[in-house]
């Protein structure tokens, strides 16, 4: 059932963004997650946009991927900032 995976992605993404820092980017991601993932397959979403953009380009997955990147970004920043700067190109310390 692919519907369960989509609902899980929506729920986890929205939960993460709501509990994280509130800023314009997280609000835009939540709005995109709701509009493209939840509303695009329904009759609320305009048929022309659904048939011409969402379905051919599989845009329903885009907000979930962007939420995943937003959740991983602080982790990657922490890993990159904690690397020792005294390593030379050979991996040996000075």
N, CA, C and O atoms as a printed pandas DataFrame, in Angstrom:
     atom_number atom_name residue_name chain_id  residue_number  x_coord  y_coord  z_coord
0              1         N          UNK        A               1    0.823   -1.179    0.000
1              2        CA          UNK        A               1    0.000    0.000    0.000
2              3         C          UNK        A               1    0.870    1.248    0.000
3              4         O          UNK        A               1    1.411    1.601    1.048
4              5         N          UNK        A               2    1.027    1.922   -1.116
5              6        CA          UNK        A               2    1.873    3.106   -1.173
6              7         C          UNK        A               2    1.308    4.269   -0.378
7              8         O          UNK        A               2    2.042    5.197   -0.040
8              9         N          UNK        A               3    0.028    4.238   -0.076
9             10        CA          UNK        A               3   -0.595    5.326    0.672
10            11         C          UNK        A               3   -0.020    5.428    2.084
11            12         O          UNK        A               3    0.136    6.529    2.611
12            13         N          UNK        A               4    0.293    4.299    2.691
13            14        CA          UNK        A               4    0.853    4.323    4.050
14            15         C          UNK        A               4    2.208    5.017    4.078
15            16         O          UNK        A               4    2.491    5.781    5.000
16            17         N          UNK        A               5    3.039    4.763    3.087
17            18        CA          UNK        A               5    4.352    5.403    3.031
18            19         C          UNK        A               5    4.240    6.905    2.865
19            20         O          UNK        A               5    4.998    7.662    3.470
20            21         N          UNK        A               6    3.292    7.335    2.042
21            22        CA          UNK        A               6    3.104    8.767    1.834
22            23         C          UNK        A               6    2.594    9.418    3.108
23            24         O          UNK        A               6    3.059   10.498    3.474
24            25         N          UNK        A               7    1.659    8.793    3.782
25            26        CA          UNK        A               7    1.142    9.351    5.029
26            27         C          UNK        A               7    2.214    9.402    6.111
27            28         O          UNK        A               7    2.267   10.353    6.890
28            29         N          UNK        A               8    3.062    8.388    6.161
29            30        CA          UNK        A               8    4.148    8.385    7.131
30            31         C          UNK        A               8    5.127    9.515    6.838
31            32         O          UNK        A               8    5.583   10.192    7.759
32            33         N          UNK        A               9    5.456    9.726    5.564
33            34        CA          UNK        A               9    6.361   10.814    5.202
34            35         C          UNK        A               9    5.758   12.163    5.555
35            36         O          UNK        A               9    6.464   13.047    6.040
36            37         N          UNK        A              10    4.477   12.332    5.320
37            38        CA          UNK        A              10    3.806   13.590    5.642
38            39         C          UNK        A              10    3.818   13.821    7.148
39            40         O          UNK        A              10    4.162   14.907    7.613
40            41         N          UNK        A              11    3.445   12.807    7.901
41            42        CA          UNK        A              11    3.360   12.952    9.353
42            43         C          UNK        A              11    4.729   13.228    9.969
43            44         O          UNK        A              11    4.866   14.128   10.799
44            45         N          UNK        A              12    5.733   12.467    9.572
45            46        CA          UNK        A              12    7.064   12.666   10.146
46            47         C          UNK        A              12    7.673   13.996    9.718
47            48         O          UNK        A              12    8.322   14.672   10.516
48            49         N          UNK        A              13    7.464   14.367    8.466
49            50        CA          UNK        A              13    7.993   15.640    7.996
50            51         C          UNK        A              13    7.354   16.813    8.695
51            52         O          UNK        A              13    8.047   17.736    9.124
52            53         N          UNK        A              14    6.052   16.792    8.815
53            54        CA          UNK        A              14    5.359   17.891    9.489
54            55         C          UNK        A              14    5.739   17.942   10.968
55            56         O          UNK        A              14    5.931   19.027   11.517
56            57         N          UNK        A              15    5.849   16.802   11.608
57            58        CA          UNK        A              15    6.235   16.766   13.019
58            59         C          UNK        A              15    7.629   17.339   13.225
59            60         O          UNK        A              15    7.854   18.114   14.155
60            61         N          UNK        A              16    8.554   16.964   12.368
61            62        CA          UNK        A              16    9.914   17.475   12.496
62            63         C          UNK        A              16    9.964   18.977   12.277
63            64         O          UNK        A              16   10.634   19.691   13.024
64            65         N          UNK        A              17    9.270   19.458   11.273
65            66        CA          UNK        A              17    9.311   20.885   10.985
66            67         C          UNK        A              17    8.580   21.708   12.038
67            68         O          UNK        A              17    8.976   22.838   12.325
68            69         N          UNK        A              18    7.532   21.161   12.608
69            70        CA          UNK        A              18    6.800   21.896   13.639
70            71         C          UNK        A              18    7.617   21.970   14.924
71            72         O          UNK        A              18    7.598   22.994   15.607
72            73         N          UNK        A              19    8.331   20.906   15.262
73            74        CA          UNK        A              19    9.111   20.903   16.495
74            75         C          UNK        A              19   10.454   21.596   16.343
75            76         O          UNK        A              19   11.071   21.967   17.342
76            77         N          UNK        A              20   10.920   21.779   15.107
77            78        CA          UNK        A              20   12.199   22.464   14.916
78            79         C          UNK        A              20   11.986   23.969   14.969
79            80         O          UNK        A              20   10.901   24.443   15.306
80            81         N          UNK        A              21   13.011   24.697   14.640
81            82        CA          UNK        A              21   12.909   26.153   14.651
82            83         C          UNK        A              21   11.854   26.633   13.661
83            84         O          UNK        A              21   11.777   26.147   12.533
84            85         N          UNK        A              22   11.059   27.574   14.091
85            86        CA          UNK        A              22   10.030   28.137   13.220
86            87         C          UNK        A              22   10.640   29.289   12.427
87            88         O          UNK        A              22   11.044   30.302   12.997
88            89         N          UNK        A              23   10.700   29.125   11.127
89            90        CA          UNK        A              23   11.158   30.193   10.251
90            91         C          UNK        A              23   10.413   30.095    8.927
91            92         O          UNK        A              23    9.560   29.226    8.746
92            93         N          UNK        A              24   10.739   30.981    8.015
93            94        CA          UNK        A              24   10.019   31.035    6.754
94            95         C          UNK        A              24   10.240   29.764    5.930
95            96         O          UNK        A              24    9.323   29.295    5.255
96            97         N          UNK        A              25   11.444   29.210    5.983
97            98        CA          UNK        A              25   11.737   28.013    5.205
98            99         C          UNK        A              25   10.920   26.819    5.692
99           100         O          UNK        A              25   10.388   26.062    4.880
100          101         N          UNK        A              26   10.818   26.647    6.987
101          102        CA          UNK        A              26   10.054   25.508    7.484
102          103         C          UNK        A              26    8.567   25.682    7.208
103          104         O          UNK        A              26    7.867   24.707    6.934
104          105         N          UNK        A              27    8.081   26.917    7.279
105          106        CA          UNK        A              27    6.671   27.156    6.948
106          107         C          UNK        A              27    6.400   26.875    5.478
107          108         O          UNK        A              27    5.359   26.315    5.138
108          109         N          UNK        A              28    7.326   27.257    4.603
109          110        CA          UNK        A              28    7.173   26.978    3.171
110          111         C          UNK        A              28    7.226   25.483    2.903
111          112         O          UNK        A              28    6.490   24.984    2.051
112          113         N          UNK        A              29    8.083   24.761    3.613
113          114        CA          UNK        A              29    8.158   23.307    3.427
114          115         C          UNK        A              29    6.877   22.621    3.891
115          116         O          UNK        A              29    6.406   21.684    3.246
116          117         N          UNK        A              30    6.316   23.080    4.998
117          118        CA          UNK        A              30    5.058   22.492    5.471
118          119         C          UNK        A              30    3.939   22.773    4.476
119          120         O          UNK        A              30    3.130   21.894    4.180
120          121         N          UNK        A              31    3.894   24.005    3.959
121          122        CA          UNK        A              31    2.866   24.348    2.974
122          123         C          UNK        A              31    3.028   23.514    1.706
123          124         O          UNK        A              31    2.045   23.010    1.163
124          125         N          UNK        A              32    4.253   23.369    1.238
125          126        CA          UNK        A              32    4.496   22.539    0.057
126          127         C          UNK        A              32    4.162   21.088    0.297
127          128         O          UNK        A              32    3.630   20.410   -0.582
128          129         N          UNK        A              33    4.474   20.613    1.487
129          130        CA          UNK        A              33    4.159   19.229    1.835
130          131         C          UNK        A              33    2.654   19.004    1.820
131          132         O          UNK        A              33    2.182   17.981    1.323
132          133         N          UNK        A              34    1.913   19.941    2.354
133          134        CA          UNK        A              34    0.457   19.782    2.389
134          135         C          UNK        A              34   -0.146   19.936    1.000
135          136         O          UNK        A              34   -0.990   19.137    0.594
136          137         N          UNK        A              35    0.283   20.962    0.268
137          138        CA          UNK        A              35   -0.334   21.231   -1.035
138          139         C          UNK        A              35    0.011   20.147   -2.045
139          140         O          UNK        A              35   -0.885   19.583   -2.673
140          141         N          UNK        A              36    1.297   19.846   -2.211
141          142        CA          UNK        A              36    1.682   18.904   -3.266
142          143         C          UNK        A              36    1.436   17.452   -2.891
143          144         O          UNK        A              36    1.030   16.655   -3.737
144          145         N          UNK        A              37    1.677   17.099   -1.640
145          146        CA          UNK        A              37    1.563   15.694   -1.279
146          147         C          UNK        A              37    0.143   15.309   -0.891
147          148         O          UNK        A              37   -0.316   14.219   -1.233
148          149         N          UNK        A              38   -0.553   16.180   -0.188
149          150        CA          UNK        A              38   -1.888   15.839    0.296
150          151         C          UNK        A              38   -2.973   16.268   -0.682
151          152         O          UNK        A              38   -3.859   15.481   -1.016
152          153         N          UNK        A              39   -2.906   17.512   -1.140
153          154        CA          UNK        A              39   -4.003   18.050   -1.931
154          155         C          UNK        A              39   -3.900   17.785   -3.428
155          156         O          UNK        A              39   -4.917   17.848   -4.119
156          157         N          UNK        A              40   -2.726   17.495   -3.951
157          158        CA          UNK        A              40   -2.606   17.349   -5.408
158          159         C          UNK        A              40   -3.412   16.183   -5.986
159          160         O          UNK        A              40   -3.900   16.319   -7.108
160          161         N          UNK        A              41   -3.586   15.054   -5.306
161          162        CA          UNK        A              41   -4.420   14.014   -5.907
162          163         C          UNK        A              41   -5.923   14.212   -5.722
163          164         O          UNK        A              41   -6.712   13.408   -6.219
164          165         N          UNK        A              42   -6.331   15.261   -5.021
165          166        CA          UNK        A              42   -7.756   15.468   -4.764
166          167         C          UNK        A              42   -8.355   16.434   -5.776
167          168         O          UNK        A              42   -7.647   16.994   -6.613
168          169         N          UNK        A              43   -9.653   16.619   -5.689
169          170        CA          UNK        A              43  -10.350   17.537   -6.587
170          171         C          UNK        A              43  -10.202   18.991   -6.169
171          172         O          UNK        A              43  -10.607   19.884   -6.913
172          173         N          UNK        A              44   -9.635   19.250   -5.004
173          174        CA          UNK        A              44   -9.393   20.614   -4.549
174          175         C          UNK        A              44   -8.304   21.262   -5.413
175          176         O          UNK        A              44   -8.356   22.458   -5.699
176          177         N          UNK        A              45   -7.333   20.467   -5.817
177          178        CA          UNK        A              45   -6.214   20.938   -6.633
178          179         C          UNK        A              45   -6.684   21.088   -8.076
179          180         O          UNK        A              45   -7.412   20.223   -8.562
180          181         N          UNK        A              46   -6.297   22.146   -8.778
181          182        CA          UNK        A              46   -6.746   22.325  -10.170
182          183         C          UNK        A              46   -6.289   21.170  -11.071
183          184         O          UNK        A              46   -5.134   20.748  -11.020
184          185         N          UNK        A              47   -7.202   20.679  -11.881
185          186        CA          UNK        A              47   -6.927   19.530  -12.749
186          187         C          UNK        A              47   -5.818   19.821  -13.744
187          188         O          UNK        A              47   -4.991   18.954  -14.028
188          189         N          UNK        A              48   -5.798   21.019  -14.268
189          190        CA          UNK        A              48   -4.775   21.375  -15.262
190          191         C          UNK        A              48   -3.379   21.271  -14.657
191          192         O          UNK        A              48   -2.475   20.705  -15.271
192          193         N          UNK        A              49   -3.205   21.810  -13.466
193          194        CA          UNK        A              49   -1.897   21.719  -12.813
194          195         C          UNK        A              49   -1.534   20.278  -12.490
195          196         O          UNK        A              49   -0.382   19.872  -12.645
196          197         N          UNK        A              50   -2.512   19.511  -12.045
197          198        CA          UNK        A              50   -2.255   18.117  -11.694
198          199         C          UNK        A              50   -1.818   17.324  -12.918
199          200         O          UNK        A              50   -0.839   16.581  -12.860
200          201         N          UNK        A              51   -2.545   17.480  -14.037
201          202        CA          UNK        A              51   -2.268   16.697  -15.245
202          203         C          UNK        A              51   -1.002   17.165  -15.958
203          204         O          UNK        A              51   -0.275   16.349  -16.525
204          205         N          UNK        A              52   -0.728   18.482  -15.934
205          206        CA          UNK        A              52    0.398   19.027  -16.701
206          207         C          UNK        A              52    1.707   19.092  -15.920
207          208         O          UNK        A              52    2.779   19.032  -16.522
208          209         N          UNK        A              53    1.646   19.212  -14.593
209          210        CA          UNK        A              53    2.865   19.400  -13.810
210          211         C          UNK        A              53    3.106   18.333  -12.752
211          212         O          UNK        A              53    4.188   17.748  -12.696
212          213         N          UNK        A              54    2.124   18.079  -11.927
213          214        CA          UNK        A              54    2.355   17.197  -10.777
214          215         C          UNK        A              54    2.556   15.750  -11.215
215          216         O          UNK        A              54    3.520   15.108  -10.798
216          217         N          UNK        A              55    1.667   15.236  -12.044
217          218        CA          UNK        A              55    1.775   13.832  -12.446
218          219         C          UNK        A              55    2.971   13.556  -13.364
219          220         O          UNK        A              55    3.706   12.605  -13.099
220          221         N          UNK        A              56    3.208   14.336  -14.432
221          222        CA          UNK        A              56    4.340   14.007  -15.303
222          223         C          UNK        A              56    5.702   14.139  -14.620
223          224         O          UNK        A              56    6.613   13.360  -14.896
224          225         N          UNK        A              57    5.838   15.109  -13.744
225          226        CA          UNK        A              57    7.136   15.343  -13.097
226          227         C          UNK        A              57    7.224   14.742  -11.698
227          228         O          UNK        A              57    8.233   14.929  -11.019
228          229         N          UNK        A              58    6.211   14.038  -11.258
229          230        CA          UNK        A              58    6.180   13.373   -9.946
230          231         C          UNK        A              58    6.520   14.352   -8.820
231          232         O          UNK        A              58    7.360   14.071   -7.965
232          233         N          UNK        A              59    5.858   15.493   -8.839
233          234        CA          UNK        A              59    6.140   16.533   -7.859
234          235         C          UNK        A              59    5.631   16.210   -6.464
235          236         O          UNK        A              59    5.958   16.920   -5.513
236          237         N          UNK        A              60    4.839   15.158   -6.321
237          238        CA          UNK        A              60    4.359   14.802   -4.978
238          239         C          UNK        A              60    5.511   14.382   -4.073
239          240         O          UNK        A              60    5.419   14.515   -2.853
240          241         N          UNK        A              61    6.588   13.880   -4.654
241          242        CA          UNK        A              61    7.728   13.436   -3.855
242          243         C          UNK        A              61    8.665   14.578   -3.478
243          244         O          UNK        A              61    9.439   14.452   -2.528
244          245         N          UNK        A              62    8.607   15.671   -4.197
245          246        CA          UNK        A              62    9.553   16.768   -3.966
246          247         C          UNK        A              62    9.513   17.340   -2.552
247          248         O          UNK        A              62   10.576   17.496   -1.952
248          249         N          UNK        A              63    8.348   17.663   -1.984
249          250        CA          UNK        A              63    8.363   18.197   -0.612
250          251         C          UNK        A              63    8.909   17.209    0.409
251          252         O          UNK        A              63    9.579   17.620    1.356
252          253         N          UNK        A              64    8.645   15.930    0.242
253          254        CA          UNK        A              64    9.175   14.943    1.190
254          255         C          UNK        A              64   10.696   14.893    1.125
255          256         O          UNK        A              64   11.359   14.770    2.155
256          257         N          UNK        A              65   11.246   14.987   -0.071
257          258        CA          UNK        A              65   12.707   14.998   -0.221
258          259         C          UNK        A              65   13.291   16.274    0.383
259          260         O          UNK        A              65   14.321   16.224    1.055
260          261         N          UNK        A              66   12.648   17.405    0.151
261          262        CA          UNK        A              66   13.137   18.665    0.714
262          263         C          UNK        A              66   13.058   18.674    2.237
263          264         O          UNK        A              66   13.938   19.226    2.898
264          265         N          UNK        A              67   12.017   18.072    2.798
265          266        CA          UNK        A              67   11.918   17.962    4.264
266          267         C          UNK        A              67   13.036   17.075    4.787
267          268         O          UNK        A              67   13.624   17.375    5.826
268          269         N          UNK        A              68   13.337   15.998    4.090
269          270        CA          UNK        A              68   14.428   15.113    4.508
270          271         C          UNK        A              68   15.761   15.865    4.494
271          272         O          UNK        A              68   16.558   15.739    5.424
272          273         N          UNK        A              69   15.996   16.639    3.445
273          274        CA          UNK        A              69   17.234   17.425    3.366
274          275         C          UNK        A              69   17.281   18.452    4.497
275          276         O          UNK        A              69   18.332   18.664    5.103
276          277         N          UNK        A              70   16.145   19.088    4.781
277          278        CA          UNK        A              70   16.102   20.073    5.868
278          279         C          UNK        A              70   16.371   19.426    7.221
279          280         O          UNK        A              70   16.969   20.054    8.095
280          281         N          UNK        A              71   15.941   18.188    7.407
281          282        CA          UNK        A              71   16.203   17.498    8.673
282          283         C          UNK        A              71   17.658   17.059    8.772
283          284         O          UNK        A              71   18.216   17.026    9.869
284          285         N          UNK        A              72   18.277   16.723    7.650
285          286        CA          UNK        A              72   19.656   16.250    7.666
286          287         C          UNK        A              72   20.676   17.372    7.672
287          288         O          UNK        A              72   21.816   17.161    8.086
288          289         N          UNK        A              73   20.293   18.563    7.222
289          290        CA          UNK        A              73   21.232   19.664    7.091
290          291         C          UNK        A              73   21.966   19.999    8.395
291          292         O          UNK        A              73   23.188   20.146    8.353
292          293         N          UNK        A              74   21.303   20.129    9.542
293          294        CA          UNK        A              74   22.049   20.411   10.786
294          295         C          UNK        A              74   23.031   19.297   11.152
295          296         O          UNK        A              74   24.088   19.560   11.724
296          297         N          UNK        A              75   22.684   18.070   10.825
297          298        CA          UNK        A              75   23.596   16.966   11.120
298          299         C          UNK        A              75   24.859   17.096   10.292
299          300         O          UNK        A              75   25.965   16.937   10.809
300          301         N          UNK        A              76   24.700   17.387    8.994
301          302        CA          UNK        A              76   25.865   17.537    8.128
302          303         C          UNK        A              76   26.699   18.741    8.519
303          304         O          UNK        A              76   27.927   18.684    8.455
304          305         N          UNK        A              77   26.063   19.825    8.921
305          306        CA          UNK        A              77   26.815   20.995    9.369
306          307         C          UNK        A              77   27.624   20.670   10.618
307          308         O          UNK        A              77   28.769   21.106   10.744
308          309         N          UNK        A              78   27.044   19.914   11.537
309          310        CA          UNK        A              78   27.762   19.528   12.745
310          311         C          UNK        A              78   28.936   18.623   12.453
311          312         O          UNK        A              78   29.990   18.750   13.076
312          313         N          UNK        A              79   28.767   17.706   11.509
313          314        CA          UNK        A              79   29.865   16.820   11.148
314          315         C          UNK        A              79   30.992   17.570   10.460
315          316         O          UNK        A              79   32.165   17.293   10.710
316          317         N          UNK        A              80   30.649   18.517    9.596
317          318        CA          UNK        A              80   31.675   19.257    8.887
318          319         C          UNK        A              80   32.410   20.223    9.797
319          320         O          UNK        A              80   33.607   20.446    9.617
320          321         N          UNK        A              81   31.726   20.798   10.765
321          322        CA          UNK        A              81   32.381   21.748   11.660
322          323         C          UNK        A              81   33.222   21.046   12.717
323          324         O          UNK        A              81   34.115   21.667   13.294
324          325         N          UNK        A              82   32.964   19.776   12.985
325          326        CA          UNK        A              82   33.734   19.070   14.005
326          327         C          UNK        A              82   34.952   18.350   13.444
327          328         O          UNK        A              82   35.691   17.714   14.196
328          329         N          UNK        A              83   35.174   18.439   12.125
329          330        CA          UNK        A              83   36.372   17.823   11.541
330          331         C          UNK        A              83   37.605   18.569   11.995
331          332         O          UNK        A              83   37.604   19.800   12.034
332          333         N          UNK        A              84   38.657   17.850   12.339
333          334        CA          UNK        A              84   39.889   18.535   12.731
334          335         C          UNK        A              84   40.508   19.234   11.526
335          336         O          UNK        A              84   40.608   18.646   10.449
336          337         N          UNK        A              85   40.920   20.478   11.702
337          338        CA          UNK        A              85   41.497   21.240   10.596
338          339         C          UNK        A              85   42.988   21.003   10.459
339          340         O          UNK        A              85   43.596   21.489    9.505
340          341         N          UNK        A              86   43.598   20.270   11.381
341          342        CA          UNK        A              86   45.038   20.057   11.337
342          343         C          UNK        A              86   45.420   18.833   10.514
343          344         O          UNK        A              86   46.595   18.467   10.485
344          345         N          UNK        A              87   44.480   18.198    9.852
345          346        CA          UNK        A              87   44.808   17.054    9.015
346          347         C          UNK        A              87   45.374   17.530    7.688
347          348         O          UNK        A              87   44.834   18.437    7.055
348          349         N          UNK        A              88   46.470   16.905    7.276
349          350        CA          UNK        A              88   47.026   17.252    5.971
350          351         C          UNK        A              88   46.348   16.394    4.911
351          352         O          UNK        A              88   45.455   15.609    5.231
352          353         N          UNK        A              89   46.751   16.530    3.678
353          354        CA          UNK        A              89   46.133   15.796    2.583
354          355         C          UNK        A              89   46.383   14.293    2.682
355          356         O          UNK        A              89   45.640   13.513    2.086
356          357         N          UNK        A              90   47.409   13.869    3.418
357          358        CA          UNK        A              90   47.691   12.445    3.572
358          359         C          UNK        A              90   46.941   11.834    4.746
359          360         O          UNK        A              90   46.966   10.619    4.939
360          361         N          UNK        A              91   46.282   12.665    5.520
361          362        CA          UNK        A              91   45.530   12.144    6.666
362          363         C          UNK        A              91   46.368   12.142    7.942
363          364         O          UNK        A              91   45.877   11.698    8.979
364          365         N          UNK        A              92   47.587   12.610    7.907
365          366        CA          UNK        A              92   48.461   12.653    9.068
366          367         C          UNK        A              92   48.350   14.024    9.734
367          368         O          UNK        A              92   48.160   15.037    9.061
368          369         N          UNK        A              93   48.469   14.044   11.051
369          370        CA          UNK        A              93   48.454   15.310   11.772
370          371         C          UNK        A              93   49.817   15.952   11.688
371          372         O          UNK        A              93   50.832   15.274   11.524
372          373         N          UNK        A              94   49.829   17.282   11.804
373          374        CA          UNK        A              94   51.110   18.024   11.742
374          375         C          UNK        A              94   51.864   17.929   13.030
375          376         O          UNK        A              94   52.953   18.490   13.151
